[in-house]
């Protein structure tokens, strides 16, 4: 118990000492091995955490805590659907365990099983009436169904939820956006970004909210430089460009809008860093944060051989760390050695496979011109994370490249249904696919929708021009594409 308390307080060394004492007293307690595994995971010893989980399962194959922990590790590496059997096994033993029910409900929701997720959340509310998580889970399902009034009502039943849960704060901001309160949404996203400065999704939502609320001057002051970085995502770049355009600063807007228009380019650069390489180099890289700053600083400065050396040194120091493996892979990828990058990325993905890692693996396959491996990679990630809009979009582009029009169209519909309904580029691409399938009416509907979302978007204008030309309205098409 002392070890768990120290771990929750962030005192990992003290937690390790306490758990070592407990282990000397009893080496066959599966729940002790779960605690050891959680400590190892927090400390970046990811492969050793998996070993501890396996030991816990071997000692207690019907122990709910051991089954739950193994399920959480499986979820990190292989996605939500793969984790469900582990949580179901835990619930067979402990059907009223609220922690397992929470993991089970969340995994069901992310796997697209909304009805089953609601049933699990309601069961959790029955066995743990003071737990706020069932309200959040039900609110998330309501928001995905487009019922934002119900989502807001569910969240408001626990007024402290958005202050104690980052996920709830994110959902509250999205609800504010959908209900026409962008200024309130921007405040929520701003607070969340302050606590999670590397969260790109939150940053993207914040710039969107700032733009909608008319705070373009603040937007370009805070994010203008970030939009020019090579790893900036297209939507983020486009919004910053639109903000410059709204302020009348067309010279600043033009290169950003041109950069955002390169939508079909799947290349992904390793993330840059805001820490100058001189400062990063002065640190001893003893921690993960310092090592990341050093390696990324060296990459940004094009000191690529030094980046490889630093990345490999960190990986050697922490051989069981998924983060260290991924960072070493970044250095090799930046240096134009995608094969060696992939070896490290694959080892990292066997432990934990977040979307940014999959994107970097995709970039390594693209650098080797191995489109079939890239396709299999994206398809596998989408099986584990069915609602990933970016993965569905990239898979659609690859399917179209292979001439699989029906599959590409299905992936586009999936991306649109996963939160992309306000992205004009997706609708423009849908229009292009419809034209390839000789569906002129469908192409026109999709292109008109893209144009309504963003009249200045170049892809939307060209898609509509193509649909109008196919409809015989050549003069109207020319007017759209003329300077």
C-alpha positions in Angstrom: 0.0 0.0 0.0 2.9 2.3 0.8 4.3 1.6 -2.7 1.1 2.5 -4.4 0.7 5.7 -2.4 4.3 6.7 -3.3 3.6 5.9 -6.9 0.5 8.0 -7.0 2.5 10.9 -5.5 5.1 10.6 -8.2 7.8 9.3 -5.9 8.9 6.4 -8.1 12.1 5.6 -6.3 10.4 5.4 -2.9 7.6 3.4 -4.5 10.1 0.9 -5.9 11.8 0.5 -2.5 8.5 -0.2 -0.8 7.4 -2.7 -3.5 10.8 -4.4 -3.3 10.2 -5.0 0.5 6.7 -6.3 -0.3 8.2 -8.7 -2.9 10.7 -10.1 -0.4 7.7 -11.0 1.8 5.6 -12.6 -0.9 6.7 -13.3 -4.5 3.5 -15.0 -5.5 0.9 -12.3 -5.1 -0.5 -11.4 -8.6 -1.7 -8.0 -7.5 1.7 -7.1 -6.2 3.1 -7.9 -9.6 0.4 -5.7 -11.1 1.6 -2.8 -8.9 5.2 -3.6 -9.9 4.2 -3.5 -13.6 2.4 -0.2 -13.2 5.5 1.3 -11.6 7.8 0.0 -14.3 5.4 1.4 -17.0 5.5 4.8 -15.3 9.3 4.7 -15.1 9.6 4.0 -18.9 10.5 0.3 -18.4 7.8 -0.8 -20.8 9.1 -4.3 -21.7 9.6 -5.1 -18.0 6.1 -3.9 -17.3 4.8 -6.4 -19.8 6.9 -9.1 -18.1 5.4 -8.2 -14.8 1.9 -8.4 -16.2 2.6 -11.8 -17.7 3.9 -12.9 -14.2 0.7 -11.6 -12.6 -1.4 -13.6 -15.1 0.6 -16.7 -14.5 0.1 -16.4 -10.7 -3.5 -15.4 -10.9 -5.1 -16.3 -14.3 -8.5 -15.4 -12.8 -7.4 -12.3 -10.9 -9.4 -9.3 -12.2 -6.6 -6.7 -11.5 -4.1 -8.8 -13.4 -6.5 -9.3 -16.3 -7.4 -5.6 -16.4 -3.7 -4.5 -16.4 -2.9 -7.0 -19.2 -5.9 -5.6 -21.1 -4.6 -2.1 -20.7 -1.2 -3.1 -22.1 -2.8 -4.9 -25.0 -4.9 -1.8 -25.7 -1.8 0.4 -25.9 -0.1 -1.9 -28.4 -2.9 -3.4 -30.5 -5.9 -1.1 -30.1 -9.3 -1.1 -28.4 -10.9 -4.2 -29.9 -8.0 -6.4 -29.0 -8.3 -5.4 -25.4 -12.0 -6.2 -25.0 -11.5 -10.0 -24.3 -9.2 -9.2 -21.4 -11.7 -6.8 -19.8 -14.5 -9.3 -20.4 -12.5 -12.0 -18.6 -12.0 -9.6 -15.7 -15.7 -8.8 -15.5 -16.6 -12.6 -15.5 -14.7 -12.7 -12.2 -15.6 -9.3 -10.8 -18.8 -8.0 -12.6 -19.2 -5.0 -10.3 -15.6 -3.7 -10.5 -16.0 0.0 -11.5 -12.4 0.3 -12.7 -12.8 -2.6 -15.1 -16.2 -1.4 -16.2 -14.7 2.0 -17.0 -12.0 0.5 -19.2 -14.5 -1.9 -20.8 -17.0 0.9 -21.6 -14.4 3.2 -23.0 -13.0 0.5 -25.2 -16.4 -0.5 -26.5 -17.1 3.1 -27.4 -13.8 3.5 -29.3 -14.5 0.3 -31.1 -17.8 1.7 -32.5 -20.1 -0.4 -30.2 -22.1 2.5 -28.8 -25.1 0.4 -27.6 -22.9 -2.0 -25.6 -20.9 1.0 -24.3 -24.0 2.7 -22.9 -25.0 -0.6 -21.2 -21.6 -0.9 -19.5 -21.6 2.8 -18.5 -25.1 2.5 -16.9 -24.0 -0.6 -15.1 -21.0 1.3 -13.8 -23.3 4.1 -12.6 -25.3 1.5 -10.6 -22.4 0.0 -8.8 -20.5 3.3 -8.3 -23.1 6.1 -8.2 -20.6 8.7 -7.0 -18.2 8.1 -9.9 -18.4 10.8 -12.5 -17.0 8.7 -15.4 -20.4 7.2 -16.5 -21.7 10.7 -17.2 -18.7 11.5 -19.3 -18.9 8.2 -21.3 -22.6 8.8 -22.0 -21.9 12.4 -22.9 -19.3 11.3 -25.4 -21.7 9.0 -27.1 -24.4 11.7 -27.2 -21.9 14.1 -28.8 -20.9 11.6 -31.4 -24.6 11.2 -32.3 -24.9 14.9 -32.7 -27.1 15.5 -29.6 -25.0 18.2 -28.0 -27.8 19.4 -25.8 -28.0 16.0 -24.2 -24.2 15.8 -24.0 -24.0 19.1 -22.2 -26.8 18.0 -19.8 -25.0 14.8 -18.9 -21.7 16.7 -18.2 -23.5 19.3 -16.1 -24.7 16.7 -13.7 -21.1 16.7 -12.4 -20.0 20.3 -12.4 -16.4 19.4 -11.4 -15.9 16.9 -14.2 -14.3 19.2 -16.7 -11.9 20.5 -14.1 -10.7 17.1 -12.9 -10.7 15.2 -16.3 -8.8 16.4 -19.3 -11.0 14.3 -21.6 -14.1 15.9 -20.1 -12.6 19.4 -20.6 -11.9 18.5 -24.2 -15.5 17.3 -24.7 -16.9 20.4 -23.0 -14.9 22.6 -25.4 -16.2 20.6 -28.5 -19.8 21.0 -27.2 -19.3 24.7 -26.8 -18.1 24.9 -30.4 -21.0 23.0 -31.7 -23.5 25.1 -29.7 -22.1 28.3 -31.2 -19.9 29.4 -28.2 -16.4 29.6 -29.7 -15.1 32.1 -27.2 -16.0 29.8 -24.3 -14.5 26.8 -26.2 -11.3 28.7 -26.7 -10.9 29.3 -23.0 -11.4 25.6 -22.2 -8.9 24.6 -24.9 -6.4 27.2 -23.8 -6.4 25.9 -20.2 -6.1 22.3 -21.5 -3.2 23.2 -23.8 -1.4 24.9 -20.9 -1.3 21.5 -19.1 -0.7 19.5 -22.3 1.5 21.7 -24.5 2.4 18.8 -26.9 -1.2 17.8 -27.6 -1.7 18.7 -31.3 -5.4 17.9 -31.3 -6.1 20.4 -28.5 -3.9 23.0 -30.3 -5.8 22.5 -33.5 -9.1 22.9 -31.7 -7.9 26.1 -30.0 -6.8 27.8 -33.2 -10.2 26.8 -34.8 -12.1 28.3 -31.8 -9.9 31.5 -31.8 -10.6 31.9 -35.6 -14.3 31.4 -35.2 -14.5 33.9 -32.3 -12.7 36.6 -34.3 -9.4 36.5 -32.3 -7.2 36.2 -35.3 -4.6 38.7 -34.0 -4.0 36.5 -30.9 -4.0 33.4 -33.1 -1.2 34.5 -35.4 0.8 35.9 -32.6 0.8 32.6 -30.7 0.8 30.1 -33.6 2.3 31.8 -36.7 5.8 30.4 -36.2 4.5 26.9 -35.3 2.5 26.8 -38.6 5.7 27.1 -40.6 7.4 24.1 -39.0 7.7 21.1 -41.3 5.6 18.8 -39.1 2.6 21.1 -38.8 -0.6 19.4 -39.9 -2.5 20.8 -42.9 -5.7 21.9 -41.1 -3.7 23.8 -38.4 -1.6 25.5 -41.1 -4.7 26.4 -43.1 -6.5 28.0 -40.1 -3.4 30.1 -39.3 -3.2 31.1 -43.0 -6.9 32.1 -43.0 -6.3 34.2 -39.8 -3.5 36.1 -41.6 -5.8 36.5 -44.6 -8.6 37.9 -42.4 -6.1 40.5 -41.0 -5.2 41.5 -44.5 -1.7 40.1 -44.3 -1.7 38.3 -47.6 2.1 38.0 -47.8 2.1 35.9 -44.6 -1.1 34.0 -45.6 0.0 32.9 -49.0 2.9 30.5 -48.1 0.7 28.9 -45.4 -2.3 28.3 -47.6 0.0 26.9 -50.3 1.6 24.6 -47.7 -1.8 23.5 -46.5 -2.9 22.7 -50.1 -0.3 19.9 -50.3 -3.0 17.6 -48.8 -2.0 14.6 -50.8 1.6 14.5 -49.6 1.6 11.8 -46.9 5.2 12.5 -45.7 5.5 13.1 -42.0 8.5 14.8 -40.5 9.6 14.0 -36.9 8.3 16.7 -34.5 10.4 19.7 -34.1 11.3 21.2 -30.7 11.1 24.7 -29.3 14.2 24.1 -27.2 17.4 25.5 -28.8 20.0 22.8 -29.4 22.6 24.6 -27.4 20.4 24.5 -24.3 19.4 20.9 -24.9 23.1 19.9 -25.4 24.0 21.5 -22.0 21.7 19.0 -20.2 22.8 15.5 -19.5 19.7 13.9 -21.1 19.1 11.9 -17.9 15.3 12.3 -18.3 13.1 11.5 -21.2 12.1 15.2 -21.6 15.8 16.2 -21.9 16.6 13.4 -24.3 13.7 14.3 -26.6 14.7 18.0 -26.5 18.3 17.1 -27.4 17.6 14.7 -30.2 14.9 16.8 -31.8 17.1 19.9 -31.4 19.9 18.2 -33.2 17.5 17.0 -36.0 16.1 20.6 -36.4 19.7 21.8 -36.7 20.5 19.2 -39.3 23.2 17.7 -37.1 21.8 14.3 -38.0 24.8 12.0 -37.1 24.9 13.6 -33.6 21.1 13.0 -33.3 21.6 9.3 -34.1 24.3 9.0 -31.5 22.2 10.8 -28.9 19.1 8.7 -29.7 21.0 5.5 -29.6 22.6 6.5 -26.2 19.1 7.1 -24.8 17.8 3.8 -26.2 20.8 1.9 -24.7 20.3 3.6 -21.3 16.6 2.6 -21.3 16.4 -0.5 -23.5 12.8 -1.4 -22.5 11.3 2.1 -23.2 9.0 2.5 -26.1 9.7 6.2 -26.1 13.4 5.7 -26.3 13.0 3.3 -29.3 10.8 5.8 -31.1 13.1 8.7 -30.5 16.1 6.7 -31.9 13.9 5.8 -34.9 13.2 9.5 -35.4 16.9 10.3 -35.7 17.5 7.5 -38.3 14.4 8.6 -40.3 15.6 12.2 -40.4 19.0 11.0 -41.5 17.5 9.2 -44.5 17.9 5.7 -43.1 14.3 4.5 -43.0 15.2 0.8 -42.7 17.0 1.3 -39.4 14.2 3.7 -38.3 11.6 1.0 -39.0 13.4 -1.6 -36.9 13.3 0.7 -33.9 9.7 1.8 -34.6 8.5 -1.8 -34.8 10.1 -2.6 -31.5 8.4 0.5 -30.0 5.0 -0.5 -31.6 5.2 -3.9 -30.0 4.9 -2.2 -26.6 2.8 0.8 -27.4 1.4 2.1 -30.7 0.0 5.6 -30.5 -1.0 7.3 -33.8 2.0 9.6 -34.0 4.3 6.5 -34.0 2.2 4.9 -36.8 2.5 8.1 -38.8 6.3 8.0 -38.5 6.3 4.4 -39.5 4.2 5.3 -42.5 6.8 8.0 -43.4 9.6 5.4 -43.2 7.6 3.1 -45.5 7.0 6.0 -47.9 10.7 6.8 -47.9 11.4 3.2 -49.0 8.6 3.5 -51.6 7.0 0.5 -50.0 3.3 1.4 -50.5 2.0 -2.0 -49.8 3.6 -2.1 -46.3 2.3 1.4 -45.7 -1.2 0.3 -46.7 -1.1 -2.7 -44.3 0.2 -0.5 -41.5 -2.7 2.0 -41.8 -5.2 -0.8 -42.2 -3.9 -2.4 -39.0 -4.0 0.8 -37.1 -7.5 1.5 -38.2 -8.6 -1.9 -36.9 -7.3 -1.0 -33.5 -8.5 2.6 -33.6 -11.6 2.5 -35.8 -12.5 6.2 -35.4 -9.1 7.6 -36.4 -10.0 10.2 -39.1 -6.5 10.8 -40.2 -5.7 7.1 -40.7 -9.0 6.6 -42.7 -8.1 9.6 -44.9 -4.5 8.4 -45.6 -5.8 4.9 -46.3 -8.4 6.4 -48.7 -5.6 8.2 -50.6 -3.6 5.0 -50.9 -6.6 3.0 -52.0 -7.2 5.5 -54.8 -3.6 5.3 -55.7 -4.0 1.6 -56.1 -7.1 2.1 -58.2 -9.5 0.8 -55.5 -12.2 3.4 -56.0 -14.9 1.8 -54.0 -12.6 1.1 -51.0 -11.3 4.7 -51.2 -14.8 6.1 -51.2 -15.7 3.9 -48.2 -12.6 5.1 -46.3 -13.6 8.7 -47.1 -17.1 8.2 -45.7 -15.5 6.7 -42.6 -13.2 9.8 -42.2 -16.2 12.1 -42.6 -18.2 10.1 -40.1 -15.3 10.2 -37.6 -15.3 14.0 -37.1 -14.3 15.2 -40.6 -17.7 16.5 -41.7 -16.4 20.1 -41.5 -13.2 19.5 -43.5 -13.7 20.9 -47.0 -10.7 18.9 -48.3 -12.4 15.6 -47.5 -15.6 16.7 -49.3 -13.6 17.9 -52.2 -11.8 14.5 -52.4 -15.2 12.8 -52.1 -16.3 14.8 -55.1 -13.3 13.8 -57.2 -13.9 10.1 -56.3 -17.6 10.4 -57.3 -16.5 11.8 -60.7 -14.2 8.8 -61.2 -17.2 6.6 -60.6 -19.3 8.6 -63.1 -21.6 9.8 -60.3 -22.0 13.4 -61.4 -24.8 14.2 -59.1 -22.9 12.9 -56.1 -19.8 14.8 -57.1 -21.7 18.0 -57.4 -23.4 17.5 -54.0 -20.0 16.8 -52.3 -18.2 19.7 -54.1 -20.9 22.2 -53.3 -20.7 21.2 -49.7 -17.0 21.6 -49.7 -17.4 25.1 -51.3 -20.0 26.1 -48.7 -17.6 25.1 -45.9 -14.7 27.2 -47.4 -15.2 29.3 -50.5 -11.5 30.2 -50.6 -10.2 26.6 -50.3 -8.4 25.8 -53.6 -9.3 22.1 -53.5 -13.0 22.9 -52.9 -13.0 25.4 -55.8 -11.4 22.9 -58.2 -13.7 20.1 -57.1 -16.7 22.2 -57.8 -15.3 23.4 -61.1 -14.8 19.7 -62.1 -18.4 18.8 -61.1 -19.8 21.8 -63.0 -17.8 20.9 -66.1 -19.1 17.4 -65.9 -22.6 18.8 -65.6 -22.1 20.9 -68.7 -21.8 24.3 -66.9 -18.4 25.2 -68.4 -18.7 29.0 -68.0 -19.5 28.7 -64.3 -16.5 26.3 -63.9 -14.2 28.8 -65.5 -15.4 31.6 -63.3 -14.5 29.5 -60.2 -10.9 28.8 -61.4 -10.1 32.1 -62.9 -7.7 34.4 -61.0 
